[in-house]
Amino acid sequence: MRSLIILNTLVLISSLYANEALRSKALQHGLKPMTSTNKYTKEMIHLGEKLFFEKNLSLNRDISCASCHDTKHGGADGRSTAIGHKGQKNPSHLNTPTVLNTVFSKHYFWDGRSRTLQDQAKGPLQAPFEMASTPKLIEKRLRRDERYPKLFNKAFGDSQITFERTAEAISAYENTLVTRGRYDRFLEGDLQALNREEKEGLKLFIDKGCIGCHNGIGLGGQEMRKFPLLHHPIWSMTDQKTINKIRISYLDFLSKSDRQQNFSNDIDRYGYLRKNLGEHELKLLKEGYFQSYTPQQAYSIMTQKGCYTCHTEPNFGVDKTILKEKAFAFKNTGGFLGKDKPGRYFRAPLLRNVVQTAPYFHNGKIKTLEEAVKIMITYQSRSQVNDKQIVQLTQFLKAVDAPE
């Protein structure tokens, strides 16, 4: 009996040590628990809340900030792309980012063009495909509403209504839209706040390099990052030596004139390619470089132009028109490529309440969190995960969002 008690005690001590080691590792890698952000008066926040839900700020008086940033949808709208003025879709088919926890960002919008929450608030108010208003119209309407001069006076000390003050008040309210989860308690020292699967997910989140982009209090929003880092998943499927061998053999095949002369159809040429490369190498080539094509398309492309189908520019570059279509692991509806210079740089999204903000990525083409996680591991971290690890990662992300 005494031996059993000692054994159980040792197991408990070992578990506590492992949990504390994981907590320390998370903190050392830049993960931080939720903290207070409120620097505004209650009068300013009250005004900002009224303005956030105020439909009169839009040209047709039918859209407010809350129309697209609904807390019932995790601070977003649950659509693949936002619907604005007169039912218009975003011209680049951009997905609505969450407003929750966005106070912890250093970059706003998918291309990071705004650096403050107040500056970001001005954008949707004026965009012709969103609220389609103007600073003058907003000021005029608010001055005519007998409630707002009083509210502005309480918030700012005088009743002057300006567009700048309107944006400031909205951002003050957005400062309060923060969430906490059991994850925060774990980082603060409650080592039992996460269960085993969630802790394994946190460990994977660190070890797979997710924290390289998704760090800080908001688990994102701090960096502009190139996406995807890899056009082709082969880099997460095998080692560098094997990839180099396949590329040399394949480019040699593409350069041989007899592949065109001696075969009358793509299937026969494909068989010749299999013989040259080997069954395993051909599978890696097909799934690692030509994964976006149907089998019939792959037969044709792989045995004729191959890499040169897309790499048409000098120095093996890719034409921008092709890049818009083929840059991502999903259909790039809208053709958006992030920040122009340098190209394909995106604001790293916040992950604090990501379980509520489907669909995913800049154009909302991915419907499930599990699929989004798999894409990110494959194309951003040059790694792979099995089904169990995907479950663990998503369980961790749910714990980040979970009520305390």
Contacts in CASP RR format, 6 or more apart in sequence:
PFRMAT RR
TARGET T0000
AUTHOR 0000-0000-0000
METHOD contacts of the structure
MODEL  1
MRSLIILNTLVLISSLYANEALRSKALQHGLKPMTSTNKYTKEMIHLGEK
LFFEKNLSLNRDISCASCHDTKHGGADGRSTAIGHKGQKNPSHLNTPTVL
NTVFSKHYFWDGRSRTLQDQAKGPLQAPFEMASTPKLIEKRLRRDERYPK
LFNKAFGDSQITFERTAEAISAYENTLVTRGRYDRFLEGDLQALNREEKE
GLKLFIDKGCIGCHNGIGLGGQEMRKFPLLHHPIWSMTDQKTINKIRISY
LDFLSKSDRQQNFSNDIDRYGYLRKNLGEHELKLLKEGYFQSYTPQQAYS
IMTQKGCYTCHTEPNFGVDKTILKEKAFAFKNTGGFLGKDKPGRYFRAPL
LRNVVQTAPYFHNGKIKTLEEAVKIMITYQSRSQVNDKQIVQLTQFLKAV
DAPE
16 191 0 8 1.000
19 191 0 8 1.000
19 192 0 8 1.000
19 199 0 8 1.000
20 191 0 8 1.000
22 199 0 8 1.000
22 202 0 8 1.000
22 203 0 8 1.000
23 186 0 8 1.000
23 187 0 8 1.000
23 189 0 8 1.000
23 191 0 8 1.000
25 203 0 8 1.000
25 206 0 8 1.000
26 187 0 8 1.000
26 202 0 8 1.000
26 206 0 8 1.000
27 187 0 8 1.000
29 206 0 8 1.000
29 211 0 8 1.000
29 212 0 8 1.000
29 215 0 8 1.000
30 211 0 8 1.000
30 215 0 8 1.000
30 216 0 8 1.000
31 187 0 8 1.000
31 211 0 8 1.000
31 215 0 8 1.000
31 216 0 8 1.000
31 219 0 8 1.000
32 187 0 8 1.000
32 216 0 8 1.000
32 217 0 8 1.000
32 218 0 8 1.000
33 183 0 8 1.000
33 184 0 8 1.000
33 185 0 8 1.000
33 187 0 8 1.000
33 188 0 8 1.000
33 217 0 8 1.000
34 178 0 8 1.000
34 179 0 8 1.000
34 180 0 8 1.000
34 181 0 8 1.000
34 184 0 8 1.000
34 217 0 8 1.000
35 217 0 8 1.000
37 103 0 8 1.000
37 104 0 8 1.000
37 175 0 8 1.000
37 176 0 8 1.000
37 178 0 8 1.000
38 45 0 8 1.000
38 175 0 8 1.000
38 176 0 8 1.000
39 175 0 8 1.000
40 172 0 8 1.000
40 175 0 8 1.000
41 155 0 8 1.000
43 151 0 8 1.000
43 154 0 8 1.000
43 155 0 8 1.000
44 155 0 8 1.000
44 156 0 8 1.000
44 168 0 8 1.000
44 169 0 8 1.000
44 172 0 8 1.000
45 172 0 8 1.000
45 173 0 8 1.000
45 175 0 8 1.000
45 176 0 8 1.000
46 151 0 8 1.000
46 154 0 8 1.000
46 155 0 8 1.000
47 151 0 8 1.000
47 152 0 8 1.000
47 154 0 8 1.000
47 155 0 8 1.000
47 169 0 8 1.000
47 172 0 8 1.000
47 173 0 8 1.000
48 155 0 8 1.000
48 169 0 8 1.000
48 170 0 8 1.000
48 172 0 8 1.000
48 173 0 8 1.000
49 173 0 8 1.000
50 147 0 8 1.000
50 148 0 8 1.000
50 151 0 8 1.000
51 57 0 8 1.000
51 65 0 8 1.000
51 166 0 8 1.000
51 169 0 8 1.000
51 170 0 8 1.000
51 173 0 8 1.000
52 64 0 8 1.000
52 65 0 8 1.000
52 66 0 8 1.000
52 69 0 8 1.000
52 170 0 8 1.000
52 173 0 8 1.000
52 174 0 8 1.000
53 64 0 8 1.000
53 65 0 8 1.000
53 66 0 8 1.000
54 64 0 8 1.000
55 61 0 8 1.000
55 62 0 8 1.000
55 63 0 8 1.000
55 64 0 8 1.000
55 67 0 8 1.000
56 141 0 8 1.000
56 142 0 8 1.000
56 145 0 8 1.000
57 64 0 8 1.000
57 65 0 8 1.000
57 125 0 8 1.000
57 131 0 8 1.000
57 133 0 8 1.000
57 138 0 8 1.000
57 141 0 8 1.000
57 166 0 8 1.000
58 64 0 8 1.000
58 85 0 8 1.000
58 125 0 8 1.000
58 131 0 8 1.000
58 132 0 8 1.000
58 133 0 8 1.000
59 85 0 8 1.000
59 131 0 8 1.000
59 132 0 8 1.000
59 133 0 8 1.000
59 137 0 8 1.000
60 85 0 8 1.000
60 86 0 8 1.000
60 132 0 8 1.000
63 84 0 8 1.000
63 85 0 8 1.000
63 130 0 8 1.000
63 131 0 8 1.000
65 99 0 8 1.000
65 121 0 8 1.000
65 124 0 8 1.000
65 170 0 8 1.000
67 77 0 8 1.000
67 84 0 8 1.000
68 76 0 8 1.000
68 77 0 8 1.000
68 82 0 8 1.000
68 83 0 8 1.000
68 84 0 8 1.000
68 96 0 8 1.000
68 124 0 8 1.000
68 130 0 8 1.000
69 75 0 8 1.000
69 76 0 8 1.000
69 77 0 8 1.000
69 96 0 8 1.000
69 98 0 8 1.000
69 99 0 8 1.000
70 76 0 8 1.000
70 77 0 8 1.000
70 78 0 8 1.000
71 100 0 8 1.000
71 177 0 8 1.000
73 356 0 8 1.000
73 357 0 8 1.000
74 98 0 8 1.000
74 100 0 8 1.000
74 353 0 8 1.000
74 356 0 8 1.000
74 357 0 8 1.000
75 98 0 8 1.000
75 99 0 8 1.000
75 100 0 8 1.000
75 177 0 8 1.000
75 353 0 8 1.000
75 356 0 8 1.000
75 357 0 8 1.000
76 95 0 8 1.000
76 96 0 8 1.000
76 97 0 8 1.000
76 98 0 8 1.000
76 99 0 8 1.000
76 356 0 8 1.000
76 357 0 8 1.000
77 83 0 8 1.000
77 96 0 8 1.000
78 96 0 8 1.000
78 357 0 8 1.000
78 358 0 8 1.000
78 359 0 8 1.000
79 95 0 8 1.000
79 96 0 8 1.000
79 359 0 8 1.000
80 93 0 8 1.000
80 95 0 8 1.000
80 333 0 8 1.000
80 359 0 8 1.000
80 363 0 8 1.000
80 364 0 8 1.000
80 365 0 8 1.000
81 89 0 8 1.000
81 90 0 8 1.000
81 93 0 8 1.000
81 94 0 8 1.000
81 95 0 8 1.000
81 96 0 8 1.000
81 363 0 8 1.000
81 364 0 8 1.000
82 89 0 8 1.000
82 90 0 8 1.000
82 94 0 8 1.000
82 95 0 8 1.000
82 96 0 8 1.000
82 130 0 8 1.000
83 89 0 8 1.000
84 129 0 8 1.000
84 130 0 8 1.000
84 131 0 8 1.000
84 132 0 8 1.000
85 128 0 8 1.000
85 129 0 8 1.000
85 130 0 8 1.000
85 131 0 8 1.000
85 132 0 8 1.000
86 132 0 8 1.000
88 128 0 8 1.000
88 129 0 8 1.000
89 129 0 8 1.000
90 129 0 8 1.000
90 130 0 8 1.000
91 129 0 8 1.000
91 334 0 8 1.000
92 334 0 8 1.000
92 335 0 8 1.000
92 336 0 8 1.000
92 363 0 8 1.000
93 333 0 8 1.000
93 334 0 8 1.000
93 335 0 8 1.000
93 336 0 8 1.000
93 363 0 8 1.000
93 364 0 8 1.000
94 110 0 8 1.000
94 336 0 8 1.000
94 362 0 8 1.000
94 363 0 8 1.000
95 359 0 8 1.000
95 360 0 8 1.000
95 361 0 8 1.000
95 362 0 8 1.000
95 363 0 8 1.000
95 364 0 8 1.000
97 109 0 8 1.000
97 110 0 8 1.000
97 347 0 8 1.000
97 349 0 8 1.000
97 350 0 8 1.000
98 350 0 8 1.000
98 353 0 8 1.000
98 356 0 8 1.000
98 357 0 8 1.000
99 174 0 8 1.000
99 177 0 8 1.000
100 177 0 8 1.000
100 178 0 8 1.000
100 179 0 8 1.000
100 350 0 8 1.000
100 352 0 8 1.000
100 353 0 8 1.000
101 177 0 8 1.000
101 178 0 8 1.000
101 179 0 8 1.000
101 217 0 8 1.000
101 218 0 8 1.000
101 350 0 8 1.000
101 352 0 8 1.000
101 353 0 8 1.000
102 108 0 8 1.000
102 117 0 8 1.000
102 120 0 8 1.000
102 174 0 8 1.000
102 177 0 8 1.000
102 350 0 8 1.000
103 117 0 8 1.000
103 174 0 8 1.000
103 175 0 8 1.000
103 177 0 8 1.000
103 178 0 8 1.000
104 178 0 8 1.000
104 216 0 8 1.000
104 217 0 8 1.000
104 218 0 8 1.000
104 220 0 8 1.000
104 221 0 8 1.000
104 350 0 8 1.000
105 117 0 8 1.000
105 218 0 8 1.000
105 220 0 8 1.000
105 221 0 8 1.000
105 222 0 8 1.000
105 347 0 8 1.000
105 350 0 8 1.000
106 115 0 8 1.000
106 221 0 8 1.000
106 222 0 8 1.000
106 223 0 8 1.000
107 114 0 8 1.000
107 115 0 8 1.000
107 221 0 8 1.000
107 222 0 8 1.000
107 223 0 8 1.000
107 224 0 8 1.000
107 347 0 8 1.000
108 114 0 8 1.000
108 115 0 8 1.000
108 116 0 8 1.000
108 117 0 8 1.000
108 119 0 8 1.000
108 120 0 8 1.000
108 347 0 8 1.000
109 120 0 8 1.000
109 347 0 8 1.000
110 336 0 8 1.000
110 338 0 8 1.000
110 346 0 8 1.000
110 347 0 8 1.000
110 362 0 8 1.000
111 338 0 8 1.000
111 339 0 8 1.000
111 340 0 8 1.000
111 345 0 8 1.000
111 346 0 8 1.000
111 347 0 8 1.000
112 224 0 8 1.000
112 339 0 8 1.000
112 347 0 8 1.000
113 339 0 8 1.000
114 120 0 8 1.000
114 123 0 8 1.000
116 171 0 8 1.000
117 171 0 8 1.000
117 174 0 8 1.000
117 175 0 8 1.000
118 167 0 8 1.000
118 168 0 8 1.000
118 170 0 8 1.000
118 171 0 8 1.000
119 167 0 8 1.000
120 171 0 8 1.000
121 167 0 8 1.000
121 170 0 8 1.000
121 171 0 8 1.000
121 174 0 8 1.000
122 163 0 8 1.000
122 167 0 8 1.000
123 130 0 8 1.000
124 130 0 8 1.000
124 131 0 8 1.000
125 131 0 8 1.000
125 133 0 8 1.000
125 138 0 8 1.000
125 166 0 8 1.000
125 167 0 8 1.000
126 132 0 8 1.000
126 133 0 8 1.000
126 134 0 8 1.000
126 135 0 8 1.000
135 163 0 8 1.000
136 163 0 8 1.000
138 163 0 8 1.000
138 166 0 8 1.000
139 161 0 8 1.000
139 162 0 8 1.000
139 163 0 8 1.000
139 166 0 8 1.000
142 148 0 8 1.000
142 152 0 8 1.000
142 161 0 8 1.000
142 166 0 8 1.000
143 149 0 8 1.000
143 161 0 8 1.000
148 161 0 8 1.000
149 159 0 8 1.000
149 161 0 8 1.000
150 159 0 8 1.000
152 158 0 8 1.000
152 159 0 8 1.000
152 160 0 8 1.000
152 161 0 8 1.000
152 165 0 8 1.000
152 169 0 8 1.000
153 159 0 8 1.000
155 165 0 8 1.000
155 169 0 8 1.000
156 165 0 8 1.000
179 352 0 8 1.000
179 353 0 8 1.000
179 401 0 8 1.000
180 404 0 8 1.000
181 399 0 8 1.000
181 400 0 8 1.000
181 401 0 8 1.000
181 402 0 8 1.000
181 403 0 8 1.000
181 404 0 8 1.000
182 193 0 8 1.000
182 194 0 8 1.000
182 198 0 8 1.000
182 399 0 8 1.000
182 402 0 8 1.000
182 404 0 8 1.000
183 193 0 8 1.000
183 194 0 8 1.000
183 198 0 8 1.000
183 202 0 8 1.000
183 396 0 8 1.000
183 399 0 8 1.000
183 400 0 8 1.000
183 402 0 8 1.000
184 404 0 8 1.000
185 193 0 8 1.000
185 404 0 8 1.000
186 193 0 8 1.000
186 194 0 8 1.000
186 202 0 8 1.000
186 399 0 8 1.000
194 202 0 8 1.000
194 396 0 8 1.000
194 399 0 8 1.000
195 395 0 8 1.000
195 399 0 8 1.000
197 391 0 8 1.000
197 392 0 8 1.000
197 395 0 8 1.000
197 396 0 8 1.000
198 392 0 8 1.000
198 395 0 8 1.000
198 396 0 8 1.000
198 398 0 8 1.000
198 399 0 8 1.000
199 396 0 8 1.000
200 392 0 8 1.000
200 396 0 8 1.000
201 389 0 8 1.000
201 392 0 8 1.000
201 393 0 8 1.000
201 395 0 8 1.000
201 396 0 8 1.000
202 396 0 8 1.000
204 210 0 8 1.000
204 385 0 8 1.000
204 389 0 8 1.000
204 392 0 8 1.000
204 393 0 8 1.000
204 396 0 8 1.000
205 211 0 8 1.000
205 214 0 8 1.000
205 393 0 8 1.000
205 396 0 8 1.000
208 377 0 8 1.000
208 381 0 8 1.000
208 383 0 8 1.000
208 385 0 8 1.000
209 381 0 8 1.000
210 376 0 8 1.000
210 381 0 8 1.000
212 223 0 8 1.000
213 220 0 8 1.000
213 223 0 8 1.000
213 225 0 8 1.000
213 348 0 8 1.000
213 380 0 8 1.000
214 220 0 8 1.000
214 348 0 8 1.000
214 349 0 8 1.000
214 351 0 8 1.000
215 222 0 8 1.000
216 222 0 8 1.000
218 350 0 8 1.000
218 351 0 8 1.000
218 352 0 8 1.000
219 350 0 8 1.000
219 351 0 8 1.000
219 352 0 8 1.000
219 400 0 8 1.000
220 348 0 8 1.000
220 349 0 8 1.000
220 350 0 8 1.000
220 351 0 8 1.000
221 347 0 8 1.000
221 348 0 8 1.000
221 349 0 8 1.000
221 350 0 8 1.000
222 348 0 8 1.000
223 347 0 8 1.000
223 348 0 8 1.000
224 339 0 8 1.000
224 345 0 8 1.000
224 346 0 8 1.000
224 347 0 8 1.000
224 348 0 8 1.000
225 345 0 8 1.000
225 346 0 8 1.000
225 348 0 8 1.000
226 342 0 8 1.000
226 343 0 8 1.000
226 344 0 8 1.000
226 345 0 8 1.000
226 346 0 8 1.000
227 328 0 8 1.000
227 344 0 8 1.000
227 345 0 8 1.000
227 346 0 8 1.000
227 379 0 8 1.000
227 380 0 8 1.000
228 327 0 8 1.000
228 328 0 8 1.000
228 329 0 8 1.000
228 344 0 8 1.000
228 379 0 8 1.000
228 380 0 8 1.000
229 379 0 8 1.000
229 380 0 8 1.000
229 382 0 8 1.000
230 236 0 8 1.000
230 378 0 8 1.000
230 379 0 8 1.000
230 380 0 8 1.000
230 382 0 8 1.000
231 318 0 8 1.000
231 326 0 8 1.000
231 327 0 8 1.000
232 288 0 8 1.000
232 289 0 8 1.000
232 291 0 8 1.000
233 287 0 8 1.000
233 288 0 8 1.000
233 291 0 8 1.000
233 329 0 8 1.000
233 378 0 8 1.000
233 379 0 8 1.000
234 243 0 8 1.000
234 246 0 8 1.000
234 284 0 8 1.000
234 285 0 8 1.000
234 287 0 8 1.000
234 288 0 8 1.000
234 289 0 8 1.000
235 243 0 8 1.000
235 382 0 8 1.000
236 377 0 8 1.000
236 378 0 8 1.000
236 379 0 8 1.000
236 381 0 8 1.000
236 382 0 8 1.000
236 383 0 8 1.000
236 384 0 8 1.000
237 284 0 8 1.000
237 287 0 8 1.000
237 288 0 8 1.000
237 384 0 8 1.000
238 284 0 8 1.000
242 281 0 8 1.000
242 284 0 8 1.000
245 281 0 8 1.000
246 277 0 8 1.000
246 281 0 8 1.000
246 284 0 8 1.000
246 285 0 8 1.000
249 276 0 8 1.000
249 277 0 8 1.000
249 281 0 8 1.000
250 273 0 8 1.000
250 277 0 8 1.000
250 285 0 8 1.000
250 307 0 8 1.000
251 307 0 8 1.000
252 276 0 8 1.000
253 259 0 8 1.000
253 272 0 8 1.000
253 273 0 8 1.000
253 276 0 8 1.000
253 277 0 8 1.000
254 305 0 8 1.000
254 306 0 8 1.000
254 307 0 8 1.000
254 308 0 8 1.000
259 269 0 8 1.000
259 272 0 8 1.000
259 273 0 8 1.000
259 303 0 8 1.000
260 304 0 8 1.000
262 272 0 8 1.000
263 269 0 8 1.000
263 272 0 8 1.000
266 299 0 8 1.000
266 300 0 8 1.000
266 303 0 8 1.000
266 304 0 8 1.000
267 299 0 8 1.000
269 299 0 8 1.000
269 303 0 8 1.000
269 304 0 8 1.000
270 299 0 8 1.000
270 302 0 8 1.000
270 303 0 8 1.000
272 303 0 8 1.000
273 282 0 8 1.000
273 302 0 8 1.000
273 303 0 8 1.000
274 282 0 8 1.000
277 285 0 8 1.000
285 302 0 8 1.000
286 298 0 8 1.000
286 302 0 8 1.000
289 307 0 8 1.000
290 298 0 8 1.000
290 301 0 8 1.000
290 302 0 8 1.000
290 306 0 8 1.000
292 326 0 8 1.000
292 329 0 8 1.000
293 301 0 8 1.000
301 309 0 8 1.000
307 316 0 8 1.000
310 318 0 8 1.000
310 319 0 8 1.000
310 322 0 8 1.000
310 326 0 8 1.000
311 317 0 8 1.000
311 318 0 8 1.000
312 318 0 8 1.000
312 319 0 8 1.000
312 322 0 8 1.000
313 319 0 8 1.000
318 326 0 8 1.000
320 337 0 8 1.000
323 337 0 8 1.000
323 344 0 8 1.000
324 332 0 8 1.000
324 334 0 8 1.000
324 335 0 8 1.000
324 337 0 8 1.000
325 332 0 8 1.000
325 335 0 8 1.000
326 332 0 8 1.000
327 337 0 8 1.000
327 344 0 8 1.000
328 361 0 8 1.000
329 375 0 8 1.000
329 378 0 8 1.000
329 379 0 8 1.000
330 361 0 8 1.000
330 363 0 8 1.000
330 365 0 8 1.000
330 366 0 8 1.000
330 375 0 8 1.000
331 365 0 8 1.000
332 363 0 8 1.000
332 365 0 8 1.000
333 363 0 8 1.000
333 365 0 8 1.000
334 363 0 8 1.000
335 363 0 8 1.000
336 362 0 8 1.000
336 363 0 8 1.000
337 343 0 8 1.000
337 344 0 8 1.000
338 344 0 8 1.000
338 345 0 8 1.000
338 346 0 8 1.000
338 362 0 8 1.000
339 345 0 8 1.000
339 346 0 8 1.000
346 362 0 8 1.000
351 397 0 8 1.000
351 400 0 8 1.000
352 400 0 8 1.000
352 401 0 8 1.000
353 400 0 8 1.000
353 401 0 8 1.000
354 360 0 8 1.000
354 369 0 8 1.000
354 397 0 8 1.000
354 400 0 8 1.000
354 401 0 8 1.000
355 369 0 8 1.000
355 394 0 8 1.000
355 397 0 8 1.000
355 398 0 8 1.000
355 401 0 8 1.000
356 401 0 8 1.000
358 367 0 8 1.000
358 368 0 8 1.000
358 369 0 8 1.000
359 365 0 8 1.000
359 366 0 8 1.000
359 367 0 8 1.000
360 366 0 8 1.000
360 367 0 8 1.000
360 368 0 8 1.000
360 369 0 8 1.000
360 371 0 8 1.000
360 372 0 8 1.000
361 372 0 8 1.000
361 375 0 8 1.000
366 372 0 8 1.000
366 375 0 8 1.000
369 394 0 8 1.000
369 397 0 8 1.000
370 390 0 8 1.000
370 391 0 8 1.000
370 394 0 8 1.000
373 385 0 8 1.000
373 390 0 8 1.000
373 393 0 8 1.000
373 394 0 8 1.000
373 397 0 8 1.000
374 385 0 8 1.000
374 390 0 8 1.000
377 383 0 8 1.000
377 384 0 8 1.000
377 385 0 8 1.000
378 384 0 8 1.000
385 393 0 8 1.000
END
